[in-house]
């Protein structure tokens, strides 16, 4: 799963936007087993990919509120500075693949609603550490045509959020080139190798958690015209961890229960950045489902 994250450089603002804000309805045909071979894992991944593709085809009818809190952290990981809070309207969008050789490209789209509790003002520019308006959807890695970029393995069984779960580990097979894009003093980075773990409810077969982290540190050269006097010429991405948790959301008329994101937490450590340690928390609420006759069905547990 590619990570595109965002943060702050020395005085520069370094944005490494994590492709993390996603909705996932997926069911796997799997029982908790002590040992599972590669053939069973491959068959399981095929079923997951089909399920994810069907999910994306219908997820465009679901929108929610995303509340993002950006907290700079001190060296002891205590708060360092004020929190920036952003509220978005969020939805998943995608177009089916134009051909069998081209994987579909699902994305998350955001529409800003408030900045620190107030409506955005005309001319407000997104900060470098703010989530991008359009970002990759993380479960796309499980689609056919993308899974081949990862090595998946059976990890075992356990409990997550009071549920019996089974686990799959994954890691990128090759070290992809680091994608670096500068926009003024902001830089977007898609790091190279990552590894992660997927937790699956053993009874309902729903994904309940998805974690990811970097395999190695990433060095990012700073353009010569942005290097400060006697300042470092590089940024070093030491850590980029993310954890997505899901919860069942029930809609009525007609009745339907869907596993959707509950929260995302990310922690990024970037040596040489203006904000070297940043914790991002994303909370998803007020789910609504749009039906074909334009009725809106709201998550009954959502606060009013």
C-alpha positions in Angstrom: 0.0 0.0 0.0 1.6 3.2 -1.1 1.8 6.0 1.5 1.7 9.6 0.4 2.2 11.7 3.6 2.6 15.3 4.5 4.5 17.3 7.1 6.7 20.3 7.8 10.3 20.8 6.9 12.8 22.9 8.7 10.8 26.0 8.0 9.4 24.1 5.1 6.2 22.2 5.4 6.6 18.6 4.5 3.4 16.8 3.5 3.4 13.1 3.4 -0.3 12.4 2.9 -1.1 9.0 4.1 -3.4 7.1 1.8 -5.2 6.0 4.6 -8.8 7.2 4.7 -10.9 4.5 3.3 -14.0 2.6 3.6 -14.0 -1.2 3.5 -16.7 -3.7 3.2 -15.1 -7.0 2.7 -15.9 -10.5 3.7 -13.5 -13.3 3.5 -14.3 -17.0 3.5 -11.9 -18.0 6.3 -12.1 -19.8 9.6 -9.5 -19.4 12.4 -6.9 -22.1 11.6 -3.5 -22.7 13.1 -1.8 -23.2 9.7 -2.7 -22.0 6.3 -0.6 -22.7 3.2 0.2 -20.4 0.3 -2.5 -21.9 -2.0 -5.1 -21.1 0.6 -3.8 -17.6 1.1 -3.9 -17.0 -2.7 -7.4 -18.3 -2.9 -8.4 -16.1 0.0 -6.8 -13.0 -1.6 -8.8 -13.7 -4.8 -12.0 -13.7 -2.9 -11.0 -10.5 -1.0 -10.2 -8.7 -4.3 -13.6 -9.6 -5.8 -15.3 -8.4 -2.6 -13.3 -5.1 -2.5 -14.2 -4.4 -6.2 -17.9 -4.9 -5.5 -17.6 -2.7 -2.5 -16.0 0.1 -4.5 -18.8 -0.1 -7.0 -21.4 0.7 -4.3 -19.3 2.8 -1.8 -20.0 5.9 -3.9 -23.4 6.0 -2.3 -22.0 6.5 1.2 -20.7 9.8 2.6 -19.5 10.7 6.0 -18.0 13.4 8.2 -14.2 13.2 8.8 -12.7 15.1 11.7 -8.9 15.5 11.5 -6.7 16.6 14.4 -3.1 17.4 13.7 -0.9 17.4 16.8 2.8 18.3 16.8 4.7 16.1 19.2 7.8 16.8 21.4 10.8 14.4 21.7 9.0 12.6 24.5 5.9 12.3 22.4 4.0 14.8 24.5 2.0 17.6 22.8 4.1 20.4 21.4 2.0 23.3 20.2 -1.6 23.8 19.3 -3.8 21.3 17.6 -5.1 22.1 14.1 -8.7 20.6 13.6 -10.3 20.2 10.2 -13.7 18.8 9.3 -14.4 17.4 5.9 -17.2 15.7 4.0 -15.7 12.5 2.7 -16.6 9.9 0.1 -15.0 7.2 -2.0 -14.9 7.6 -5.8 -13.7 5.4 -8.6 -14.1 4.6 -12.2 -14.0 0.9 -13.3 -10.8 -0.1 -15.1 -10.8 0.8 -18.8 -9.3 -2.6 -19.6 -8.2 -5.8 -17.9 -4.6 -4.7 -18.0 -5.3 -1.4 -16.1 -6.2 -1.7 -12.4 -9.0 0.6 -11.3 -8.0 3.7 -9.3 -10.3 4.2 -6.3 -9.7 7.5 -4.4 -10.9 9.3 -1.4 -12.3 12.8 -2.0 -12.7 15.5 0.7 -14.6 18.7 0.8 -13.5 21.1 3.6 -16.3 22.2 6.0 -14.5 23.9 8.9 -11.0 24.9 10.0 -10.5 25.1 13.7 -14.2 25.4 14.2 -15.0 28.1 11.7 -16.0 27.9 8.0 -13.1 28.2 5.6 -12.5 31.8 4.5 -12.1 32.9 0.9 -8.5 32.5 -0.1 -7.7 30.0 2.6 -5.0 27.7 1.4 -4.6 24.1 2.7 -1.6 23.8 5.1 1.2 21.5 4.1 0.3 19.1 6.8 -3.4 19.0 5.9 -4.8 15.9 4.2 -5.1 16.2 0.5 -8.4 16.8 -1.2 -7.9 13.6 -3.2 -5.9 10.7 -1.9 -5.4 7.0 -2.7 -7.8 4.5 -1.1 -5.7 2.0 0.8 -7.7 -1.2 0.2 -7.0 -0.8 -3.5 -3.8 -2.9 -2.8 -6.1 -5.9 -2.5 -7.5 -5.6 -6.0 -6.5 -7.9 -8.8 -3.6 -6.4 -10.7 -2.2 -4.8 -7.5 -1.8 -7.7 -5.2 1.2 -8.9 -7.2 3.2 -6.0 -5.8 3.0 -7.6 -2.3 3.9 -10.8 -0.6 1.1 -12.0 1.7 1.4 -14.6 4.4 -0.7 -16.1 7.1 0.1 -14.7 10.5 -2.2 -16.5 12.9 -5.2 -15.8 15.1 -5.9 -13.4 18.0 -8.4 -11.0 19.3 -9.0 -7.4 18.2 -11.7 -5.1 19.6 -13.1 -8.0 21.6 -13.4 -10.1 18.4 -11.7 -13.3 17.4 -9.6 -12.5 14.4 -7.3 -14.0 11.9 -4.3 -12.1 10.5 -2.5 -11.7 7.2 0.9 -10.0 6.9 2.1 -8.3 3.8 5.2 -6.5 2.4 6.1 -4.8 -0.8 8.0 -7.3 -3.0 10.4 -4.7 -4.5 11.6 -1.3 -3.3 9.7 1.1 -5.5 11.2 4.4 -6.4 10.4 7.1 -3.9 8.1 9.7 -5.5 8.9 13.2 -4.4 7.0 16.3 -5.5 7.8 19.8 -4.3 5.2 22.6 -4.3 6.9 25.7 -3.0 8.1 24.8 0.5 5.7 21.8 0.6 6.8 18.4 -0.5 4.7 15.3 -1.1 6.4 11.9 -0.7 5.3 8.4 -1.6 7.8 6.3 0.4 9.3 3.0 -0.9 9.0 -0.3 0.9 6.2 -0.8 3.4 4.9 -3.7 5.4 1.6 -4.2 7.3 -1.0 -6.5 8.8 -4.7 -7.1 8.2 -7.0 -8.3 10.9 -10.2 -10.2 9.9 -13.2 -11.0 12.0 -13.2 -14.8 12.3 -17.0 -15.0 12.6 -18.2 -12.3 10.2 -15.1 -12.3 7.9 -15.0 -8.5 8.0 -11.7 -6.5 8.0 -11.6 -4.8 11.4 -8.1 -3.3 11.3 -5.3 -2.5 8.9 -1.8 -1.4 10.0 1.2 -0.2 7.9 4.7 1.1 8.5 7.9 1.8 6.6 10.5 -1.0 6.1 13.4 1.4 5.9 14.0 5.1 6.4 13.7 7.5 3.4 16.1 10.3 2.5 14.6 13.3 0.7 17.0 15.9 -0.8 15.9 19.5 -0.3 16.1 21.7 -3.5 19.2 23.9 -3.4 17.1 27.1 -3.5 15.2 26.0 -0.3 18.3 25.0 1.8 18.8 27.4 4.6 22.2 28.8 5.5 24.1 26.1 7.4 21.0 24.0 7.4 20.7 20.3 6.4 20.3 19.5 2.7 18.2 16.4 3.4 15.0 15.3 5.1 15.0 11.9 6.7 11.7 10.1 7.1 12.4 7.8 10.0 8.9 6.6 10.8 5.5 6.6 9.2 3.0 4.3 11.0 -0.7 4.1 10.4 -3.6 2.1 11.9 -7.1 2.0 10.5 -10.0 0.6 12.5 -13.4 -0.3 11.2 -16.9 -0.5 12.8 -20.2 -1.9 11.6 -22.6 0.9 10.4 -26.3 -0.1 10.1 -28.6 1.6 7.6 -32.4 1.1 7.4 -35.0 1.2 4.6 -33.7 -1.0 3.3 -31.7 -2.6 6.1 -28.0 -3.0 5.5 -24.9 -3.3 7.7 -21.6 -2.2 6.3 -18.1 -2.2 7.8 -16.7 1.3 7.4 -13.8 3.2 8.9 -14.1 4.3 12.5 -10.7 6.0 12.9 -7.2 6.3 11.5 -4.2 7.2 13.5 -0.8 8.1 12.0 2.5 9.0 13.5 5.3 10.4 11.3 8.9 11.3 12.4 10.9 13.4 9.9 14.3 14.6 10.8 15.0 18.1 9.5 11.3 19.1 9.2 9.7 22.1 10.9 7.3 19.7 12.6 9.6 16.6 13.0 7.0 14.6 14.9 3.3 14.7 14.0 0.4 12.6 15.2 -2.7 12.7 13.0 -6.1 11.4 14.2 -9.0 10.9 11.8 -12.5 10.1 13.2 -15.4 9.2 10.9 -19.0 9.8 11.8 -22.4 10.8 10.5 -22.5 8.2 7.8 -25.2 8.7 5.2 -26.3 6.4 2.4 -27.7 7.9 -0.8 -30.2 5.6 -2.5 -31.1 5.7 -6.2 -34.3 7.8 -5.6 -32.1 10.4 -3.8 -33.4 9.6 -0.3 -30.7 10.0 2.5 -30.5 7.3 5.1 -28.4 8.4 8.2 -26.4 6.3 10.6 -28.8 6.2 13.6 -25.9 6.3 16.0 -24.5 9.5 14.5 -24.6 12.6 16.8 -27.0 15.3 15.6 
